[in-house]
Amino acid sequence: MKILVISSEVAPFAKTGGLADVAGALPKALRAIGHDVRVVLPAYRTIEDKVAAGATDIGVSPLTLQVPVGRSLQQAGVFEAVLPDTDVPVSFIAERTMFGRPSFYGYDDDAFRFAFFSRAALDLEIAARGWRPDVVHAHDWHASGAIAWLATAGQGDARYAAMPTLLTIHNLMHQGRAPGLLLDYLGIADDGRLEEEGRGINTLARGIYHATMINTVSPTYAREIMTPEGGCGLDGLLRRRSYDVHGVLNGIDTDLWNPQNDRNLAARFSADTIELRAKNKKALQHKLGLPQRADVPLLAMITRLDAQKGLDLAAPVLHHLLGRHGGDAQFVVIGTGAEPYERMFREMAEHHRDRMRAVLAYAAELAPLVYGGSDMFLMPSRFEPCGLGQMIAMRYGSLPIVRATGGLADTVDDWTTGFTFDAFDAGAFWQAVTRALDRYHQDPSGWKGMQQTAMRRDLSWDASAHRYAELYAWAQARVRGW
């Protein structure tokens, strides 16, 4: 199949979170099983700067687009690259006033910026290059404009008509709300309001309504978003589309995340040489100025500092842990995000200065050493569509302690590959931590067995890529009336 992937982030070119990892790894896995995949994302300032500096991995396309938005045409340029170690083409929509800004998101006109991007992505491949995909795969609200346009105004153009679409929901909380003018900007007639009167346009809701097929990034999350508690106001719409909503668990790039060849580790290791992990723990302690002790458990978090991540549960549990054990536990956190949480961890690290370190920065080179050197990895999330941290931690032998929600429930097996708890409650989290500590101290051979089981679990994209191919085929069949 010919597959057009439209995403606001694609690793390694532009990344703020897990969306980029998926949009970078899935096309690679699809290409490996024989599909023709093309990827489009915006040319953010970081991309423009690389091109201006003469980067060899990104080139300037001779194409110039005239994108129909509003009641006029707006010009955009195009940069070109390929996904690393593949022949998957990647195109960047370049429009400096929209994308040449300090941050990817966070602007009042975000909905219009990404509506322009969505429309330009379609015109680039289909109109300018004459490449008609068998399916358009749009990620999150940022690309939902492409789905809404294809299902409405696009039906009047033979180049775009009857084109199957798949919408992947990575995080239902972010919906891309905009004024009603957004429909006019996209050239879409409002055929009956999906949104409540006076609440403007909900870009993600429009994508859900019009997509041929829909998926979330884990089976449990697919069920959770159809409930009032997890639906973020869209559960009714999703229940009406429930027959077309599927959960496909994310994988991780097992070539990139591989403790056997990761150059950021002090000692590389496998499940069969797990005793070498101890060198990474010692190196991590040394690097962060913690006492170099092999006999104490080292717990870690690598996370976006956001309320979704259960940080309000983490604070009392960590205070109790680090105070109660009087130095017999250590904790490391890497992350950036909301200022109150940065301040919280900064103050905690100051209070527990002999047992805790907070790296409040983007520290990509340090992360593998944290995964490979910590004993336990904490993810007490309020909700988690999929989560990649727990899978990377398992791959590196750090046993996750997670709340059983979304993809965490689908990937971590209690007492087998990690430890889980159900209620979003500090007491429940503490009990899970206590169970992990007891196993760590009282049953070293059982702990090692859990680590090896976790490391040997298949967390690759192979199975998920075949599942996505199945969804594409279903979308084609639906459009053909089969």
LINFEN-V179771 format. One record per residue. RES is the residue in three letters. PHI is phi in radians with two decimals (NA if undefined). OMEGA is omega in whole degrees, 0 to 359 (NA if undefined). BURIAL is # if it has 16 or more other ideal C-beta (glycine too) atoms within 10 Angstrom, else .. Layout:
# LINFEN-V179771
{{RES | PHI | OMEGA | BURIAL} {RES | PHI | OMEGA | BURIAL}}
This chain:
# LINFEN-V179771
{{MET | NA | 173 | .} {LYS | -1.71 | 189 | .} {ILE | -2.18 | 175 | #} {LEU | -1.76 | 180 | #} {VAL | -1.79 | 179 | #} {ILE | -2.06 | 184 | #} {SER | -2.58 | 179 | #} {SER | -1.34 | 178 | #} {GLU | -2.42 | 176 | #} {VAL | -2.58 | 176 | #} {ALA | -1.30 | 8 | #} {PRO | -1.68 | 188 | .} {PHE | -1.39 | 182 | #} {ALA | -2.62 | 186 | #} {LYS | -2.59 | 166 | #} {THR | -2.15 | 182 | .} {GLY | -2.91 | 186 | .} {GLY | -1.15 | 177 | #} {LEU | -0.93 | 181 | #} {ALA | -1.11 | 180 | #} {ASP | -1.10 | 179 | #} {VAL | -1.15 | 183 | #} {ALA | -1.19 | 176 | #} {GLY | -1.58 | 185 | #} {ALA | -1.55 | 183 | #} {LEU | -1.07 | 178 | #} {PRO | -1.01 | 177 | #} {LYS | -1.09 | 180 | #} {ALA | -1.20 | 177 | #} {LEU | -1.14 | 178 | #} {ARG | -1.13 | 182 | #} {ALA | -1.15 | 179 | .} {ILE | -1.81 | 166 | .} {GLY | 1.81 | 182 | .} {HIS | -1.59 | 179 | #} {ASP | -1.65 | 188 | .} {VAL | -2.05 | 172 | #} {ARG | -2.23 | 186 | #} {VAL | -2.15 | 178 | #} {VAL | -2.28 | 175 | #} {LEU | -2.55 | 179 | #} {PRO | -1.24 | 173 | #} {ALA | -1.60 | 180 | #} {TYR | -1.23 | 182 | #} {ARG | -1.00 | 180 | .} {THR | -1.05 | 178 | .} {ILE | -1.25 | 178 | #} {GLU | -0.99 | 181 | #} {ASP | -1.13 | 179 | .} {LYS | -1.11 | 180 | #} {VAL | -1.13 | 180 | #} {ALA | -1.09 | 180 | .} {ALA | -1.46 | 177 | .} {GLY | 1.47 | 179 | .} {ALA | -0.99 | 181 | .} {THR | -1.55 | 183 | .} {ASP | -1.64 | 178 | .} {ILE | -2.29 | 181 | #} {GLY | -2.04 | 179 | .} {VAL | -1.66 | 178 | .} {SER | -1.42 | 175 | #} {PRO | -1.28 | 182 | .} {LEU | -1.27 | 169 | .} {THR | -2.22 | 182 | .} {LEU | -1.72 | 170 | #} {GLN | -2.00 | 190 | .} {VAL | -1.57 | 179 | #} {PRO | -1.36 | 176 | #} {VAL | -2.37 | 185 | #} {GLY | 1.07 | 180 | .} {ARG | -2.05 | 182 | .} {SER | -2.64 | 176 | .} {LEU | -1.87 | 178 | .} {GLN | -2.10 | 186 | #} {GLN | -1.44 | 175 | .} {ALA | -2.50 | 174 | #} {GLY | -1.72 | 183 | #} {VAL | -2.43 | 169 | #} {PHE | -1.90 | 185 | #} {GLU | -2.37 | 176 | .} {ALA | -2.76 | 170 | #} {VAL | -2.31 | 173 | .} {LEU | -1.09 | 183 | #} {PRO | -0.93 | 177 | .} {ASP | 1.14 | 177 | .} {THR | -2.46 | 170 | .} {ASP | -1.93 | 180 | .} {VAL | -1.34 | 181 | #} {PRO | -1.23 | 176 | #} {VAL | -2.16 | 178 | #} {SER | -2.08 | 181 | #} {PHE | -2.06 | 176 | #} {ILE | -1.46 | 186 | #} {ALA | -1.86 | 174 | #} {GLU | -2.55 | 195 | #} {ARG | -1.06 | 182 | .} {THR | -1.16 | 181 | .} {MET | -1.62 | 189 | #} {PHE | -1.98 | 180 | #} {GLY | -1.50 | 184 | #} {ARG | -1.97 | 184 | .} {PRO | -1.05 | 182 | .} {SER | -2.14 | 178 | .} {PHE | -1.22 | 187 | #} {TYR | -2.30 | 173 | .} {GLY | 1.83 | 182 | .} {TYR | -1.94 | 183 | .} {ASP | -1.09 | 182 | .} {ASP | -1.78 | 182 | .} {ASP | -0.96 | 182 | #} {ALA | -1.07 | 179 | #} {PHE | -1.31 | 178 | #} {ARG | -1.03 | 184 | #} {PHE | -1.44 | 170 | #} {ALA | -1.16 | 176 | #} {PHE | -1.07 | 179 | #} {PHE | -1.03 | 182 | #} {SER | -1.07 | 180 | #} {ARG | -1.16 | 180 | #} {ALA | -1.16 | 180 | #} {ALA | -1.06 | 178 | #} {LEU | -1.15 | 182 | #} {ASP | -1.14 | 181 | #} {LEU | -1.05 | 186 | #} {GLU | -1.37 | 189 | #} {ILE | -1.58 | 182 | #} {ALA | -1.44 | 185 | #} {ALA | -1.32 | 184 | #} {ARG | -1.74 | 178 | .} {GLY | 1.18 | 181 | .} {TRP | -1.82 | 182 | .} {ARG | -1.71 | 180 | .} {PRO | -1.28 | 173 | #} {ASP | -1.36 | 178 | #} {VAL | -2.72 | 174 | #} {VAL | -1.83 | 181 | #} {HIS | -1.88 | 182 | #} {ALA | -1.83 | 183 | #} {HIS | -1.90 | 173 | #} {ASP | 1.06 | 188 | #} {TRP | -1.16 | 184 | #} {HIS | -1.03 | 181 | #} {ALA | -1.85 | 183 | #} {SER | -1.17 | 177 | #} {GLY | -1.04 | 178 | #} {ALA | -1.13 | 180 | #} {ILE | -1.16 | 181 | #} {ALA | -1.08 | 181 | #} {TRP | -1.20 | 180 | #} {LEU | -1.04 | 185 | #} {ALA | -1.39 | 183 | #} {THR | -2.13 | 183 | #} {ALA | -1.06 | 182 | #} {GLY | -1.13 | 180 | #} {GLN | -1.20 | 178 | .} {GLY | -1.52 | 181 | .} {ASP | -2.11 | 185 | .} {ALA | -1.03 | 181 | .} {ARG | -1.20 | 186 | .} {TYR | -2.01 | 188 | #} {ALA | -1.14 | 176 | .} {ALA | 0.96 | 180 | .} {MET | -1.75 | 181 | #} {PRO | -1.13 | 180 | #} {THR | -2.34 | 172 | #} {LEU | -2.23 | 175 | #} {LEU | -1.86 | 175 | #} {THR | -1.74 | 178 | #} {ILE | -1.68 | 179 | #} {HIS | -1.58 | 180 | #} {ASN | -2.70 | 186 | #} {LEU | -1.17 | 182 | #} {MET | -1.10 | 183 | .} {HIS | -1.69 | 192 | #} {GLN | -2.12 | 176 | #} {GLY | 1.19 | 179 | #} {ARG | -1.31 | 185 | #} {ALA | -2.67 | 174 | #} {PRO | -1.11 | 180 | .} {GLY | -1.03 | 179 | .} {LEU | -1.10 | 182 | .} {LEU | -1.07 | 180 | #} {LEU | -1.12 | 177 | #} {ASP | -1.11 | 179 | .} {TYR | -1.07 | 179 | #} {LEU | -1.46 | 182 | #} {GLY | 1.35 | 182 | #} {ILE | -1.92 | 173 | #} {ALA | -1.38 | 181 | .} {ASP | -1.34 | 185 | .} {ASP | -1.69 | 183 | .} {GLY | 1.93 | 189 | .} {ARG | -1.25 | 172 | .} {LEU | -1.47 | 186 | #} {GLU | -1.63 | 175 | .} {GLU | -1.17 | 181 | .} {GLU | -0.97 | 177 | .} {GLY | 1.49 | 182 | .} {ARG | -1.81 | 177 | .} {GLY | 1.28 | 183 | .} {ILE | -1.75 | 175 | #} {ASN | -1.88 | 186 | #} {THR | -1.06 | 181 | #} {LEU | -1.16 | 178 | #} {ALA | -1.03 | 178 | #} {ARG | -1.12 | 177 | #} {GLY | -1.13 | 179 | #} {ILE | -1.08 | 182 | #} {TYR | -1.11 | 189 | #} {HIS | -1.71 | 185 | #} {ALA | -1.12 | 176 | #} {THR | -1.16 | 177 | #} {MET | -2.32 | 182 | #} {ILE | -2.34 | 172 | #} {ASN | -2.49 | 170 | #} {THR | -1.90 | 188 | #} {VAL | -1.66 | 168 | #} {SER | -2.88 | 179 | #} {PRO | -1.10 | 181 | #} {THR | -1.13 | 179 | #} {TYR | -1.10 | 178 | #} {ALA | -1.06 | 178 | #} {ARG | -1.34 | 184 | #} {GLU | -1.13 | 184 | #} {ILE | -1.29 | 176 | #} {MET | -1.61 | 177 | #} {THR | -1.89 | 176 | .} {PRO | -1.02 | 181 | .} {GLU | -1.22 | 185 | .} {GLY | -1.92 | 188 | #} {GLY | -1.54 | 178 | #} {CYS | 0.86 | 179 | #} {GLY | 1.50 | 182 | .} {LEU | -1.93 | 184 | #} {ASP | -1.11 | 178 | #} {GLY | -1.11 | 177 | .} {LEU | -1.08 | 180 | #} {LEU | -1.18 | 177 | #} {ARG | -1.12 | 177 | .} {ARG | -1.16 | 179 | .} {ARG | -1.80 | 191 | #} {SER | -1.00 | 180 | .} {TYR | -1.12 | 183 | .} {ASP | -1.79 | 182 | #} {VAL | -1.75 | 183 | #} {HIS | -2.29 | 176 | #} {GLY | -1.85 | 178 | #} {VAL | -2.15 | 184 | #} {LEU | -1.18 | 173 | #} {ASN | -1.11 | 168 | #} {GLY | -1.95 | 170 | #} {ILE | -2.18 | 177 | #} {ASP | -1.33 | 186 | #} {THR | -1.34 | 170 | #} {ASP | -1.38 | 179 | .} {LEU | -1.26 | 182 | #} {TRP | -1.72 | 184 | #} {ASN | -2.46 | 183 | #} {PRO | -1.16 | 179 | #} {GLN | -1.40 | 180 | .} {ASN | -2.41 | 182 | .} {ASP | -1.32 | 184 | #} {ARG | -1.28 | 179 | .} {ASN | -1.47 | 179 | #} {LEU | -1.57 | 174 | #} {ALA | -1.29 | 178 | #} {ALA | -2.50 | 178 | #} {ARG | -1.46 | 187 | #} {PHE | -2.75 | 176 | #} {SER | -2.36 | 177 | .} {ALA | -1.07 | 181 | #} {ASP | -1.46 | 179 | .} {THR | -2.14 | 188 | .} {ILE | -1.15 | 179 | .} {GLU | -1.09 | 179 | .} {LEU | -1.23 | 179 | #} {ARG | -1.00 | 184 | #} {ALA | -0.99 | 179 | .} {LYS | -1.16 | 178 | #} {ASN | -1.25 | 177 | #} {LYS | -1.07 | 179 | #} {LYS | -1.11 | 180 | #} {ALA | -1.14 | 179 | #} {LEU | -1.15 | 178 | #} {GLN | -1.05 | 179 | #} {HIS | -1.11 | 183 | .} {LYS | -1.10 | 183 | .} {LEU | -1.71 | 177 | #} {GLY | 1.31 | 175 | .} {LEU | -1.61 | 175 | #} {PRO | -0.96 | 183 | .} {GLN | -1.49 | 182 | .} {ARG | -2.16 | 178 | .} {ALA | -1.45 | 189 | .} {ASP | -1.58 | 180 | .} {VAL | -1.86 | 177 | #} {PRO | -1.26 | 178 | #} {LEU | -1.92 | 180 | #} {LEU | -1.75 | 185 | #} {ALA | -2.58 | 169 | #} {MET | -2.38 | 168 | #} {ILE | -2.22 | 194 | #} {THR | -2.74 | 165 | #} {ARG | -1.31 | 184 | #} {LEU | -1.47 | 187 | #} {ASP | -2.57 | 182 | #} {ALA | -1.04 | 179 | .} {GLN | -0.99 | 189 | .} {LYS | -1.45 | 175 | #} {GLY | 1.28 | 184 | #} {LEU | -1.20 | 177 | #} {ASP | -1.19 | 173 | .} {LEU | -1.38 | 185 | #} {ALA | -1.12 | 186 | #} {ALA | -1.02 | 181 | #} {PRO | -1.15 | 181 | .} {VAL | -1.14 | 181 | #} {LEU | -1.22 | 176 | #} {HIS | -1.01 | 180 | .} {HIS | -1.15 | 181 | .} {LEU | -1.10 | 186 | #} {LEU | -1.27 | 177 | #} {GLY | -1.41 | 184 | .} {ARG | -1.09 | 186 | .} {HIS | -1.55 | 173 | .} {GLY | 0.90 | 178 | .} {GLY | 1.77 | 182 | .} {ASP | -1.62 | 172 | .} {ALA | -2.62 | 177 | #} {GLN | -2.26 | 182 | #} {PHE | -2.50 | 178 | #} {VAL | -2.28 | 175 | #} {VAL | -2.24 | 171 | #} {ILE | -2.11 | 177 | #} {GLY | 2.99 | 173 | #} {THR | -2.37 | 178 | .} {GLY | 2.74 | 185 | #} {ALA | -1.09 | 184 | .} {GLU | -1.01 | 179 | .} {PRO | -1.06 | 179 | .} {TYR | -1.34 | 174 | #} {GLU | -1.08 | 179 | #} {ARG | -1.12 | 180 | .} {MET | -1.01 | 182 | #} {PHE | -1.23 | 178 | #} {ARG | -1.08 | 181 | .} {GLU | -1.22 | 177 | .} {MET | -1.10 | 181 | #} {ALA | -1.13 | 177 | #} {GLU | -1.19 | 181 | .} {HIS | -1.24 | 181 | .} {HIS | -1.89 | 192 | #} {ARG | -1.12 | 179 | .} {ASP | -1.57 | 186 | .} {ARG | -2.28 | 187 | #} {MET | -2.48 | 172 | #} {ARG | -2.35 | 177 | #} {ALA | -2.08 | 177 | #} {VAL | -1.77 | 186 | #} {LEU | -1.63 | 183 | #} {ALA | -2.81 | 173 | .} {TYR | -1.34 | 187 | .} {ALA | -2.28 | 186 | .} {ALA | -1.08 | 182 | .} {GLU | -1.31 | 179 | .} {LEU | -1.43 | 186 | #} {ALA | -0.95 | 180 | #} {PRO | -1.03 | 179 | #} {LEU | -1.20 | 176 | #} {VAL | -1.19 | 177 | #} {TYR | -1.07 | 185 | #} {GLY | -1.46 | 182 | #} {GLY | -1.98 | 180 | #} {SER | -1.40 | 178 | #} {ASP | -1.62 | 183 | #} {MET | -2.39 | 183 | #} {PHE | -2.18 | 188 | #} {LEU | -1.71 | 174 | #} {MET | -2.50 | 181 | #} {PRO | -1.52 | 193 | #} {SER | -1.12 | 171 | #} {ARG | -1.12 | 169 | #} {PHE | -2.60 | 183 | #} {GLU | -2.64 | 181 | #} {PRO | -0.85 | 173 | #} {CYS | -2.46 | 185 | #} {GLY | 1.53 | 176 | #} {LEU | -1.91 | 183 | #} {GLY | -0.99 | 182 | #} {GLN | -1.17 | 179 | #} {MET | -1.28 | 177 | #} {ILE | -1.14 | 179 | #} {ALA | -1.02 | 179 | #} {MET | -1.07 | 180 | #} {ARG | -1.03 | 183 | #} {TYR | -1.78 | 174 | #} {GLY | 1.41 | 174 | #} {SER | -1.71 | 188 | #} {LEU | -1.35 | 183 | #} {PRO | -1.35 | 171 | #} {ILE | -2.02 | 193 | #} {VAL | -2.35 | 168 | #} {ARG | -1.41 | 185 | #} {ALA | -1.39 | 179 | #} {THR | -2.37 | 176 | #} {GLY | 0.88 | 182 | #} {GLY | -1.18 | 176 | #} {LEU | -1.14 | 178 | #} {ALA | -1.17 | 183 | #} {ASP | -1.46 | 187 | #} {THR | -2.02 | 184 | #} {VAL | -1.89 | 179 | #} {ASP | -1.74 | 183 | .} {ASP | -1.03 | 180 | .} {TRP | 1.18 | 179 | .} {THR | -2.07 | 178 | .} {THR | -2.13 | 180 | #} {GLY | 2.94 | 183 | #} {PHE | -2.36 | 184 | #} {THR | -2.21 | 171 | #} {PHE | -2.49 | 189 | #} {ASP | -1.75 | 187 | .} {ALA | -1.24 | 174 | .} {PHE | -1.40 | 191 | #} {ASP | -2.66 | 182 | .} {ALA | -1.08 | 179 | #} {GLY | -1.12 | 179 | .} {ALA | -1.14 | 178 | #} {PHE | -1.12 | 180 | #} {TRP | -1.07 | 179 | #} {GLN | -1.09 | 179 | .} {ALA | -1.16 | 177 | #} {VAL | -1.09 | 180 | #} {THR | -1.09 | 178 | .} {ARG | -1.08 | 179 | #} {ALA | -1.15 | 180 | #} {LEU | -1.10 | 179 | #} {ASP | -1.09 | 180 | .} {ARG | -1.15 | 181 | #} {TYR | -1.06 | 185 | #} {HIS | -1.41 | 191 | .} {GLN | -1.68 | 184 | .} {ASP | -2.45 | 182 | .} {PRO | -0.99 | 181 | .} {SER | -1.22 | 176 | .} {GLY | -1.13 | 177 | .} {TRP | -1.10 | 179 | #} {LYS | -1.07 | 179 | .} {GLY | -1.09 | 177 | .} {MET | -1.12 | 178 | #} {GLN | -1.04 | 182 | #} {GLN | -1.16 | 177 | .} {THR | -1.10 | 179 | #} {ALA | -1.10 | 182 | #} {MET | -1.16 | 183 | #} {ARG | -1.52 | 179 | .} {ARG | -1.16 | 179 | #} {ASP | -1.34 | 180 | .} {LEU | -1.95 | 184 | #} {SER | -1.32 | 179 | #} {TRP | -1.48 | 188 | #} {ASP | -0.99 | 182 | .} {ALA | -1.15 | 182 | .} {SER | -1.16 | 179 | #} {ALA | -1.09 | 177 | #} {HIS | -1.14 | 178 | .} {ARG | -1.16 | 177 | #} {TYR | -1.12 | 178 | #} {ALA | -1.04 | 177 | #} {GLU | -1.13 | 178 | .} {LEU | -1.11 | 177 | #} {TYR | -1.05 | 180 | #} {ALA | -1.13 | 177 | #} {TRP | -1.11 | 179 | #} {ALA | -1.09 | 176 | #} {GLN | -1.06 | 181 | #} {ALA | -1.10 | 181 | .} {ARG | -1.08 | 182 | .} {VAL | -1.14 | 180 | #} {ARG | -1.39 | 178 | .} {GLY | 1.42 | 180 | .} {TRP | -1.44 | NA | .}}
